[in-house]
């Protein structure tokens, strides 16, 4: 398994947990993997959560693309027999009260069965295609941003360059808005795949902006 496989596995577990346990559907379900250090990784459907196994107090939320920027193709060993943990991301109070091992043997067995099913159903990775970039729509939320966090894609205007951690394809994200006669605005965002020459040009602009401290 690689980092991309781990991300899609934990996101799939989150969906199954929410369906099977709707009262706790917003909780993050974390499994243990060597990444390469022993780490718990999980999802509550909206973001990933990671924590060192030996330092649960360091639990933090991350975007999928941030993890993929480092671990997309790195070998990952899933510790299937380790006890899954659960985190209530929406509650308040001490972390120790919200982040703990699954309490019942039935729940632990259920999650391990889901893991086995997901691993058995995972299609073999082919070098001929990219699961992020190929297909009718690019899976944009998996694309790391070059120069993050200085560059980002959560503004109403500006640009950033995104590069797939699996196949290396480079994209330009742009945002802007126009003022309308009634005082409202019309927001526009676009994602364009760049050819080799375009990618070199925009990546050079990113490097120059980072060097000078000027970003759009």
Secondary structure, DSSP 8 states (H G I E B T S, - for coil): -BHHHHHHHHHHHHHHHHHH-GGGTTSEEEEEEESSSEEEEEE-SSSEEEEETT-GGG-EEE-HHHHHHHHSSSB-EE-TTS--EEE-SS--S-HHHHEEE---HHHHHHHHHHHHHHHHH-----TT--TTTSSSS--GGG-EETTTTTS-S-SSSEEEEEE-TTT--EEEEEEEEEE-TTS-EEEEEEEEE--HHHHHHHHHHHHHHHHHT---
